[in-house]
Amino acid sequence: MAENIPLLKVNQWLSSWSNKANLTELGEPPKYFYIASMSLAQLRVLSGVHQRTKEVRKKTSKEAGFQRELDTSRTRTIARYIQYGYPVSSDPKLIVNDSNGKLIHPGWLPTPILINVLVKDDERWIGSERVKIKEQNLLSICKGDNGDDSLIIPDNFELTADLSEVEVKPIEIIDGQHRVFAIDEIENFSPDYQVPVVIFVGLSQSWQAYLFWVINVEPKRINPSLAYDLYPELRSEEWLENKEGGRIYRDHRAQELTDIMWRHPDSPWRDRIELFGNRVEGHVSNAAFIRSLASSFLKNAINKKNLGGLFSSIVLPRGRYVVSWKRAQQAAFLIQCWNKIKICASKISEDDAAKYQRGDSTNNKKEVEGRDLPALLASPVSLLATDQGVNAIHNIFNIFCIKKWEDLDFSSWQIKEYAAAPDEFNIELALKDLEENEKIDVFLTELADSLVNLFDWRTSGALNLTEDERKQKAAYRGGSGYTLLKNDVIAHLKDSQYKSVSQVAIDLELSN
């Protein structure tokens, strides 16, 4: 027999929200939602979670899911809390028995779980395929005569139901996945344990990402790499473009460029930027890459000490200048800077390359993840494969190019033959055109060669460092290490064999 779950209808729609650009672009959401009480066990059976995965992100930036990977340690903690409350939940080693039974308290979950009920023809990603929900799996809303609406769960759903992994489930969790999945850790979980639920019906994934953002990102901190990777879900929304002035815009553009560096086939950083906050040696975090771009190429020009960013505005002797490069140009320039580093790093001697090996066998080969990347660029004991090193490279290329802007006639690199969209085709056209600009190409090569050969990029974990060297390398860790590393590298560039590089380094030192 079908089950009817009573619903409380909540109207929070303001007339001033209607007919706005963001509603037109993302579709007008429902003007109300519901509140209900549901069995947590039942909710687990009916619910699915669309996690953000690299596989789907390579296919699309929107509707790629927004949930974090399920953290089993967190689900176990919540499960323990449900059973025994706090403080037992805080001590996983504590064995609960008659002697300490007084420690048991109610494991209440009073915060509502936020869900969306799918409607006919809704599609979701399962693996690498878009799958439509089956009509027999749909739930429905029964409209009561007196406003007493109900959620109808068909009788084919029981607590023992087990939908196939390749089926789209009728409910998707917007917020609260760890609470729902916690019951997988509890044997013979009671079907009577209920939780408050806020229910949206037919809500698009972009609007779900919006809700996830305002619940989890805005009021409190989650992993910043995941927060930044949600930007594409919100990219069309006016509040993202305008909130807090230029900072949000810079972060947005920095995320877009970081995404290109992660996916573009010509990028040395392809598949080496961790989008969701995982820590992998030889990789950098999504958040660190984005922040380094925002603080360098996308920095606003202020004065002679803060010269701005090539992808924003810069300070020249003749005054402030807004760089009109298209997004495809910005992406191509960034890829080219790192490719120059890669080429120069590939030419160092075997003895110098061997310095970037560590004592064990991990990542000592030049071949990294199926690609021939020099150890200097990808080794876990190279600063160029750390957040601090990436920040230094971005800042140095940015400021040195600003200093050489007029000498090299950077403003002449204005391409009209391709569109602004930073897709692979337009980026390839921009790369080709940049390579044909001899003045700029030569300077980028000279700067990259100087960076590779004049500075010791080993981390404190490298072999055969003296004690003083190890202390110096250790100083580059932490927040203060970013500025220290950048300044130390610039100091070494004064000794460059290329006058175009050495003179800029000297001028920078004098200006400080």
Number of C-alpha atoms within 10 A of each C-alpha: 8 11 13 15 16 18 22 17 17 13 11 9 13 8 8 7 11 14 10 11 13 17 15 10 10 16 13 16 15 13 13 13 17 18 18 18 17 18 16 24 22 19 21 19 20 25 20 21 21 21 16 20 18 15 11 19 17 12 10 11 17 18 19 25 23 25 21 19 14 13 10 13 11 14 20 21 20 24 23 23 22 21 19 19 18 17 12 21 21 13 11 10 8 10 11 13 10 7 8 11 12 9 13 17 16 11 16 15 15 10 11 16 23 20 23 22 21 24 19 15 11 16 15 20 17 16 13 10 11 12 16 16 19 16 11 9 21 19 21 18 16 16 12 9 7 6 11 12 18 20 19 16 20 16 9 10 18 15 13 9 11 10 14 8 10 11 15 27 23 24 24 22 23 27 23 17 23 21 20 23 25 22 22 14 15 14 7 8 13 12 12 11 15 18 21 17 22 22 26 23 19 14 19 19 21 23 18 22 24 19 15 20 20 11 13 14 18 11 9 8 9 14 14 17 21 22 22 21 24 28 23 20 22 20 19 16 18 12 14 17 19 12 11 10 11 14 17 17 19 23 22 23 21 24 25 22 22 27 25 24 24 21 19 19 12 19 21 24 24 16 17 22 25 20 26 23 20 15 11 12 15 20 21 24 22 26 25 21 26 24 20 24 26 27 19 25 26 25 24 23 20 13 13 13 11 14 21 27 25 27 27 19 20 27 21 18 9 6 9 15 16 15 14 15 18 19 21 26 27 21 28 27 21 22 21 22 20 23 19 20 25 23 16 20 22 19 14 15 9 9 8 15 17 15 19 27 24 18 10 7 8 11 19 18 16 20 13 16 10 7 10 14 20 23 28 29 27 28 29 25 26 24 25 26 24 24 21 25 24 21 24 25 21 21 22 21 20 24 22 20 22 22 22 17 16 13 12 18 12 17 12 9 15 14 16 9 9 15 15 16 13 21 14 17 12 20 26 18 17 27 20 13 16 20 14 11 15 12 14 20 16 13 18 23 18 20 23 23 22 23 24 22 17 17 14 18 23 23 26 22 17 19 16 12 15 10 10 9 15 17 12 14 21 14 17 21 17 10 10 11 16 19 14 15 23 20 17 13 21 23 17 18 23 21 16 19 13 15 12 16 25 20 17 20 25 16 12 18 13 8 9 6
